[in-house]
Amino acid sequence: MKSLTATNVSSTPASSRQAGFSLIEVVIALLIIMICLLSVAAVFTFVVNQNAGNKSRAQALAVLQLEAETIRAAKFNGSTTDATLLGGAQAQRLVTAENGNAFLVDVEVDNDPTVDGLQNEAYVCLSPQGDAVPCSLKEITITVSFAAPTPGWQTAVPAVLRLRRVRGN
């Protein structure tokens, strides 16, 4: 039987046998980590900006819906036409949401959408025979835009709604 002996013991000192990272390896690793962290920060910035824009757009649509409900509730019959349905361009209004965002609301009421241009109350609707008749169809355009837009896709297109009202009985 042979006895086991340690024959391959290195004769180098203990301090040179320790393995580790060189300075270049550490610098390269830190550079890679820094690039990754900067890209993650850029993605977070993009996502926060998009979410803020979506929230502002949702608020603009809520303001648009309130305006549309006001128009739908207005009377337009043989004896009464509410002031909100008078023909022409109404004065631009500033509406402030609960969180402080300000929106501009533009309303245009066209008394005869079959004729080019915006027809106001001075316009006289005509029957097919050429007789003056009360206008029985109105086209309302409501536009809601940001009062103080910031750069970004969310301010590029305002929220617009077109609806038509027919004179009731």
C-alpha positions in Angstrom: 0.0 0.0 0.0 1.2 3.4 -0.9 1.0 6.2 1.5 -0.6 9.4 0.4 1.8 12.4 0.6 1.4 15.9 -0.6 3.8 16.1 -3.5 2.3 19.0 -5.5 2.5 21.8 -2.9 3.3 25.1 -4.6 6.4 26.8 -3.5 5.0 30.3 -4.2 4.2 32.6 -1.3 0.6 32.8 0.0 0.0 36.4 -1.0 0.5 35.8 -4.7 -1.8 32.8 -4.8 -4.9 34.8 -3.9 -7.1 35.5 -7.0 -9.2 38.7 -7.4 -10.4 41.4 -9.8 -8.0 43.7 -11.4 -8.6 47.4 -11.5 -9.6 47.3 -15.2 -12.2 44.6 -14.6 -13.7 46.6 -11.8 -13.9 49.7 -14.0 -15.5 47.8 -16.8 -18.1 46.2 -14.5 -19.0 49.6 -13.0 -19.3 51.1 -16.5 -21.8 48.3 -17.5 -23.8 48.8 -14.3 -23.9 52.5 -14.8 -25.2 52.2 -18.4 -27.9 49.8 -17.3 -29.0 52.1 -14.4 -29.1 55.1 -16.7 -31.3 53.3 -19.2 -33.7 52.2 -16.5 -33.9 55.8 -15.3 -34.7 57.0 -18.8 -37.5 54.5 -19.1 -38.9 55.6 -15.7 -38.9 59.2 -16.9 -40.6 58.3 -20.1 -43.3 56.3 -18.3 -44.0 59.0 -15.8 -44.4 61.6 -18.6 -46.8 59.3 -20.5 -48.9 58.6 -17.4 -49.2 62.3 -16.7 -50.2 62.9 -20.3 -52.8 60.2 -20.1 -54.2 61.6 -16.9 -54.5 65.1 -18.4 -56.1 63.7 -21.5 -58.7 61.8 -19.3 -59.4 65.1 -17.5 -59.9 66.9 -20.8 -62.4 64.2 -21.9 -64.2 64.6 -18.6 -64.6 68.3 -19.2 -65.7 67.6 -22.7 -68.4 65.2 -21.4 -69.7 67.8 -18.9 -70.0 70.3 -21.8 -71.8 67.7 -24.0 -74.3 66.9 -21.2 -75.0 70.6 -20.8 -75.7 70.9 -24.5 -77.9 67.8 -24.5 -79.9 69.1 -21.6 -80.7 72.4 -23.3 -84.2 72.9 -24.7 -84.6 73.1 -28.5 -88.3 72.9 -29.4 -90.9 74.9 -31.3 -91.3 77.5 -28.6 -87.9 77.5 -26.7 -84.2 77.6 -27.7 -81.9 77.8 -24.7 -79.1 80.3 -24.8 -76.5 77.5 -25.0 -77.9 76.6 -28.4 -77.9 80.0 -30.0 -76.0 79.9 -33.3 -72.5 81.1 -33.8 -69.2 80.8 -31.9 -69.5 81.2 -28.2 -66.9 83.0 -26.1 -64.0 80.8 -25.1 -64.2 79.7 -21.5 -61.5 78.6 -19.0 -62.4 75.5 -17.0 -60.1 74.4 -14.1 -60.1 70.7 -13.1 -59.9 69.5 -9.5 -56.1 69.1 -9.6 -55.5 72.6 -11.0 -55.2 71.7 -14.7 -56.7 74.5 -16.8 -58.6 73.8 -20.1 -60.0 76.0 -22.8 -63.5 75.2 -24.0 -64.7 76.4 -27.4 -68.3 75.8 -28.5 -69.6 76.5 -32.0 -73.3 76.1 -32.9 -74.1 75.9 -36.6 -77.8 76.7 -37.4 -77.6 75.0 -40.8 -74.9 72.4 -41.2 -75.9 71.7 -44.8 -74.5 75.2 -45.8 -70.8 75.8 -45.7 -69.5 78.0 -42.9 -70.8 78.8 -39.4 -74.4 80.0 -39.5 -75.4 82.2 -36.5 -78.9 83.4 -35.3 -79.0 86.0 -38.1 -79.1 83.2 -40.7 -82.5 82.4 -42.1 -83.2 78.8 -42.9 -85.2 78.2 -46.1 -87.6 75.5 -47.1 -87.2 73.6 -50.4 -89.7 76.1 -51.8 -87.6 79.1 -50.7 -89.8 80.1 -47.8 -88.2 81.3 -44.5 -88.7 78.6 -41.8 -87.2 78.1 -38.3 -84.0 76.1 -38.4 -84.7 72.6 -37.2 -81.1 71.2 -37.1 -78.1 72.4 -35.2 -74.6 71.0 -35.3 -72.6 71.7 -32.2 -68.8 71.4 -32.1 -67.1 71.3 -28.6 -63.3 71.6 -28.5 -61.4 71.2 -25.2 -57.7 71.9 -25.2 -55.0 72.6 -22.6 -54.7 76.2 -21.5 -51.0 75.9 -20.8 -49.7 73.1 -22.9 -46.4 71.3 -22.1 -44.3 69.5 -24.7 -45.5 66.0 -25.5 -47.9 64.0 -27.5 -50.8 64.6 -25.1 -51.1 68.3 -26.2 -50.9 67.7 -29.9 -54.6 67.1 -30.5 -57.4 68.7 -28.5 -60.5 66.7 -27.6 -63.3 67.5 -30.1 -66.9 66.4 -30.1 -69.5 67.1 -32.9 -73.1 66.4 -32.2 -76.4 67.3 -33.8 -79.6 68.4 -32.3 -83.0 68.3 -34.0 -85.8 70.6 -33.0 -88.3 68.7 -30.8 -92.0 69.2 -30.3 
